[in-house]
Amino acid sequence: MKIVFMEADTLGKDVDLGAFDAFGEVTVYGKSVPGENAARIRGADIIVVNKIPLGRELLKDCSQLKLICLTATGTNNVDFAYMAERGIKVTNVSDYSTDSVAQHTFALLFYLYEKLYFYDRYVKSGEYVKCDIFSKFDVHFNELSKKRFGIVGLGNIGRKVAGIAKAFGCDVVYYSTSGTHDDTEYRRVDKETLFGESDIISIHAPLNDATRNFVGERELSLMKKDAILLNLGRGPIIDEKALAQALLKGEIGGAGLDVLCVEPMAADSPLLAVKDSTRLIITPHIGWATVEARQRCVDEVAKNIEAYLAGRERNCVTE
């Protein structure tokens, strides 16, 4: 088997790819080069990819291709009609980053909720040295206990976040983007209730027709003035221009984002106008990227290939 590993740098240079050597000849490329990608995978039996668009244009000369392994859960970059036409199997990885993303969700939340930027700057500026009392709490912050924690998307990650929020004493509610999800543990609410009554709103939904621009000017206007909005789903779920305006005008308490509409961030992103780090924190899509989660992702891909070579289906996706 000839295996071509594309975009390996998206997983980090510290991950161990040694397991793939047992399957055949392995070629590893760090980054996608659009003008060279087709030539790189020509003759491959298996390709491992992340974000590269996968369809006829790229794969038409890959006559030996049998399996595509995605190093991600999302499949938006795959032309499944073409895969069916060619008989090419596609696998993804799921649930490898649940703990990692849930942890990052609360890292973003507490940075904003406890005004950590302000207090860190206060100490490091030397002002605390001059203080005449042992404490300073001019910028107020609150307990999470008894607060309403609204979740958009109660999948594996959403449920993990819900459990942590519940442990902090939050009243957890959720909104089903499909309109069909019912849960026995947490209360499902409509969109207006979620945005109007929640103290924290945390997004963990996939990007699809139901979630694109899910949060816009109207939804932001429903939020409490001190509410926090977190997005660890996909960037286009939020209208970034509307969010920037809401933050600049002080219409909501703050926002923590790990995903953006354009990644890497666009030079003309409206969010760059928001300089106040007590209101906005953006991280560069790292919620999934703990050391453990990245290695787990690689290990899951190896297991998918092992299963395929043994004639078994594992994590096969068709849409």
NORVEN-V699027 format. One record per residue. N is the residue number from 1. RES is the residue in one small letter. SS is DSSP state (a for helix, b for strand, c for the rest). Layout:
BEGIN
n res ss
N RES SS
N RES SS
END
This chain:
BEGIN
n res ss
1 m c
2 k b
3 i b
4 v b
5 f b
6 m c
7 e c
8 a a
9 d a
10 t a
11 l a
12 g c
13 k c
14 d c
15 v c
16 d c
17 l c
18 g a
19 a a
20 f a
21 d a
22 a a
23 f a
24 g c
25 e b
26 v b
27 t b
28 v b
29 y c
30 g c
31 k c
32 s c
33 v c
34 p c
35 g c
36 e c
37 n a
38 a a
39 a a
40 r a
41 i a
42 r c
43 g c
44 a c
45 d c
46 i b
47 i b
48 v b
49 v b
50 n c
51 k c
52 i c
53 p c
54 l b
55 g c
56 r a
57 e a
58 l a
59 l a
60 k c
61 d c
62 c c
63 s c
64 q c
65 l c
66 k c
67 l b
68 i b
69 c b
70 l b
71 t c
72 a c
73 t c
74 g c
75 t c
76 n c
77 n c
78 v b
79 d c
80 f a
81 a a
82 y a
83 m a
84 a a
85 e a
86 r a
87 g c
88 i c
89 k b
90 v b
91 t b
92 n c
93 v c
94 s c
95 d c
96 y c
97 s c
98 t a
99 d a
100 s a
101 v a
102 a a
103 q a
104 h a
105 t a
106 f a
107 a a
108 l a
109 l a
110 f a
111 y a
112 l a
113 y a
114 e c
115 k c
116 l a
117 y a
118 f a
119 y a
120 d a
121 r a
122 y a
123 v a
124 k a
125 s c
126 g c
127 e c
128 y a
129 v a
130 k a
131 c c
132 d c
133 i c
134 f c
135 s c
136 k c
137 f c
138 d c
139 v c
140 h c
141 f c
142 n c
143 e c
144 l c
145 s c
146 k c
147 k c
148 r b
149 f b
150 g b
151 i b
152 v b
153 g c
154 l c
155 g c
156 n a
157 i a
158 g a
159 r a
160 k a
161 v a
162 a a
163 g a
164 i a
165 a a
166 k a
167 a a
168 f c
169 g c
170 c c
171 d b
172 v b
173 v b
174 y b
175 y b
176 s c
177 t c
178 s c
179 g c
180 t c
181 h c
182 d c
183 d c
184 t c
185 e c
186 y c
187 r b
188 r b
189 v c
190 d c
191 k a
192 e a
193 t a
194 l a
195 f a
196 g a
197 e a
198 s c
199 d c
200 i b
201 i b
202 s b
203 i b
204 h c
205 a c
206 p c
207 l c
208 n c
209 d c
210 a c
211 t c
212 r c
213 n c
214 f c
215 v b
216 g c
217 e a
218 r a
219 e a
220 l a
221 s a
222 l a
223 m c
224 k c
225 k c
226 d c
227 a c
228 i b
229 l b
230 l b
231 n b
232 l c
233 g c
234 r c
235 g a
236 p a
237 i a
238 i b
239 d c
240 e a
241 k a
242 a a
243 l a
244 a a
245 q a
246 a a
247 l a
248 l a
249 k c
250 g c
251 e c
252 i c
253 g c
254 g b
255 a b
256 g b
257 l b
258 d c
259 v c
260 l c
261 c c
262 v c
263 e c
264 p c
265 m c
266 a c
267 a c
268 d c
269 s c
270 p a
271 l a
272 l a
273 a a
274 v c
275 k c
276 d c
277 s c
278 t c
279 r c
280 l b
281 i b
282 i b
283 t c
284 p c
285 h c
286 i c
287 g c
288 w c
289 a c
290 t c
291 v a
292 e a
293 a a
294 r a
295 q a
296 r a
297 c a
298 v a
299 d a
300 e a
301 v a
302 a a
303 k a
304 n a
305 i a
306 e a
307 a a
308 y a
309 l a
310 a c
311 g c
312 r c
313 e c
314 r c
315 n c
316 c b
317 v c
318 t c
319 e c
END
